[in-house]
Amino acid sequence: MAKNSIEYGRNYRLKNKEAVYERYKRWRLNAKANGTTTRDKQRYGLNRAKVLERDNYCCVNCGLTQELHLIKFKVSLNLHHKNKNEKDYSLDNLETLCVVCHSKKHQVERHLKELK
């Protein structure tokens, strides 16, 4: 018998790998078909798809496309909050960045903050 819910969940996933993976694949296909995921809704207030479309599915800094980004990094392009307010989901505050440009932007912001 499992001692807690975390251990129970781990044991369930180990015993039922195929069923869990099939449910995940179905969820992922549905999320891709709808153009969004629950996480996107929570984090970007349904504006993720609009911002990606506005920016032509390209990084606004270096121009890397969504297709090449998926091949190179195995993840979708990132959205960045320009005003650093993670709760401001307005279209004017969000921009599309690749992983590299997003990381560089945050490094610069941290460096400037340290200089103050």
TORKOL-4160 file (C-alpha; in steps of 0.2 Angstrom, whole numbers, padded with zeros to 4 digits, m for minus):
116
<pt num="1" X="0000" Y="0000" Z="0000"/>
<pt num="2" X="0006" Y="0017" Z="m0005"/>
<pt num="3" X="0011" Y="0029" Z="0010"/>
<pt num="4" X="0005" Y="0045" Z="0002"/>
<pt num="5" X="m0003" Y="0052" Z="m0014"/>
<pt num="6" X="0014" Y="0056" Z="m0023"/>
<pt num="7" X="0020" Y="0038" Z="m0020"/>
<pt num="8" X="0003" Y="0031" Z="m0026"/>
<pt num="9" X="0004" Y="0042" Z="m0042"/>
<pt num="10" X="0021" Y="0036" Z="m0045"/>
<pt num="11" X="0017" Y="0018" Z="m0043"/>
<pt num="12" X="0001" Y="0020" Z="m0054"/>
<pt num="13" X="0011" Y="0028" Z="m0068"/>
<pt num="14" X="0024" Y="0014" Z="m0067"/>
<pt num="15" X="0011" Y="0000" Z="m0068"/>
<pt num="16" X="0000" Y="0008" Z="m0081"/>
<pt num="17" X="0013" Y="0017" Z="m0093"/>
<pt num="18" X="0004" Y="0013" Z="m0109"/>
<pt num="19" X="m0013" Y="0019" Z="m0103"/>
<pt num="20" X="m0005" Y="0035" Z="m0095"/>
<pt num="21" X="0005" Y="0039" Z="m0111"/>
<pt num="22" X="m0011" Y="0036" Z="m0122"/>
<pt num="23" X="m0021" Y="0048" Z="m0112"/>
<pt num="24" X="m0007" Y="0061" Z="m0113"/>
<pt num="25" X="m0006" Y="0059" Z="m0132"/>
<pt num="26" X="m0024" Y="0062" Z="m0133"/>
<pt num="27" X="m0024" Y="0077" Z="m0122"/>
<pt num="28" X="m0009" Y="0084" Z="m0132"/>
<pt num="29" X="m0017" Y="0081" Z="m0149"/>
<pt num="30" X="m0033" Y="0090" Z="m0143"/>
<pt num="31" X="m0023" Y="0104" Z="m0136"/>
<pt num="32" X="m0013" Y="0106" Z="m0152"/>
<pt num="33" X="m0029" Y="0105" Z="m0162"/>
<pt num="34" X="m0037" Y="0119" Z="m0152"/>
<pt num="35" X="m0021" Y="0129" Z="m0153"/>
<pt num="36" X="m0019" Y="0131" Z="m0134"/>
<pt num="37" X="m0016" Y="0122" Z="m0118"/>
<pt num="38" X="m0024" Y="0124" Z="m0101"/>
<pt num="39" X="m0007" Y="0131" Z="m0095"/>
<pt num="40" X="m0008" Y="0144" Z="m0110"/>
<pt num="41" X="m0025" Y="0149" Z="m0104"/>
<pt num="42" X="m0019" Y="0151" Z="m0086"/>
<pt num="43" X="m0003" Y="0160" Z="m0090"/>
<pt num="44" X="m0008" Y="0171" Z="m0105"/>
<pt num="45" X="m0026" Y="0173" Z="m0104"/>
<pt num="46" X="m0030" Y="0165" Z="m0121"/>
<pt num="47" X="m0018" Y="0178" Z="m0129"/>
<pt num="48" X="m0004" Y="0166" Z="m0133"/>
<pt num="49" X="m0011" Y="0161" Z="m0150"/>
<pt num="50" X="m0015" Y="0179" Z="m0155"/>
<pt num="51" X="0003" Y="0185" Z="m0150"/>
<pt num="52" X="0011" Y="0171" Z="m0160"/>
<pt num="53" X="0000" Y="0175" Z="m0175"/>
<pt num="54" X="0003" Y="0193" Z="m0174"/>
<pt num="55" X="0022" Y="0190" Z="m0174"/>
<pt num="56" X="0021" Y="0177" Z="m0188"/>
<pt num="57" X="0026" Y="0163" Z="m0177"/>
<pt num="58" X="0044" Y="0170" Z="m0177"/>
<pt num="59" X="0056" Y="0177" Z="m0164"/>
<pt num="60" X="0055" Y="0196" Z="m0165"/>
<pt num="61" X="0073" Y="0197" Z="m0161"/>
<pt num="62" X="0082" Y="0185" Z="m0172"/>
<pt num="63" X="0068" Y="0179" Z="m0184"/>
<pt num="64" X="0069" Y="0160" Z="m0180"/>
<pt num="65" X="0053" Y="0152" Z="m0185"/>
<pt num="66" X="0041" Y="0141" Z="m0175"/>
<pt num="67" X="0045" Y="0126" Z="m0186"/>
<pt num="68" X="0064" Y="0128" Z="m0184"/>
<pt num="69" X="0063" Y="0131" Z="m0166"/>
<pt num="70" X="0053" Y="0115" Z="m0163"/>
<pt num="71" X="0066" Y="0105" Z="m0172"/>
<pt num="72" X="0081" Y="0114" Z="m0164"/>
<pt num="73" X="0074" Y="0115" Z="m0146"/>
<pt num="74" X="0060" Y="0103" Z="m0145"/>
<pt num="75" X="0049" Y="0116" Z="m0138"/>
<pt num="76" X="0037" Y="0130" Z="m0144"/>
<pt num="77" X="0043" Y="0148" Z="m0145"/>
<pt num="78" X="0042" Y="0158" Z="m0129"/>
<pt num="79" X="0031" Y="0173" Z="m0124"/>
<pt num="80" X="0040" Y="0187" Z="m0115"/>
<pt num="81" X="0031" Y="0200" Z="m0104"/>
<pt num="82" X="0039" Y="0217" Z="m0109"/>
<pt num="83" X="0035" Y="0226" Z="m0093"/>
<pt num="84" X="0040" Y="0212" Z="m0082"/>
<pt num="85" X="0023" Y="0211" Z="m0075"/>
<pt num="86" X="0018" Y="0192" Z="m0076"/>
<pt num="87" X="0000" Y="0196" Z="m0073"/>
<pt num="88" X="m0002" Y="0208" Z="m0087"/>
<pt num="89" X="m0008" Y="0198" Z="m0102"/>
<pt num="90" X="m0012" Y="0212" Z="m0114"/>
<pt num="91" X="m0006" Y="0210" Z="m0132"/>
<pt num="92" X="0005" Y="0225" Z="m0131"/>
<pt num="93" X="0014" Y="0218" Z="m0116"/>
<pt num="94" X="0018" Y="0201" Z="m0124"/>
<pt num="95" X="0031" Y="0197" Z="m0138"/>
<pt num="96" X="0037" Y="0181" Z="m0146"/>
<pt num="97" X="0055" Y="0176" Z="m0142"/>
<pt num="98" X="0065" Y="0160" Z="m0145"/>
<pt num="99" X="0073" Y="0151" Z="m0130"/>
<pt num="100" X="0090" Y="0160" Z="m0133"/>
<pt num="101" X="0084" Y="0177" Z="m0135"/>
<pt num="102" X="0072" Y="0175" Z="m0121"/>
<pt num="103" X="0086" Y="0169" Z="m0110"/>
<pt num="104" X="0097" Y="0184" Z="m0115"/>
<pt num="105" X="0084" Y="0196" Z="m0112"/>
<pt num="106" X="0082" Y="0190" Z="m0094"/>
<pt num="107" X="0101" Y="0190" Z="m0091"/>
<pt num="108" X="0102" Y="0208" Z="m0097"/>
<pt num="109" X="0087" Y="0213" Z="m0085"/>
<pt num="110" X="0096" Y="0204" Z="m0070"/>
<pt num="111" X="0112" Y="0212" Z="m0074"/>
<pt num="112" X="0104" Y="0229" Z="m0075"/>
<pt num="113" X="0095" Y="0226" Z="m0059"/>
<pt num="114" X="0112" Y="0221" Z="m0050"/>
<pt num="115" X="0120" Y="0238" Z="m0056"/>
<pt num="116" X="0106" Y="0248" Z="m0047"/>
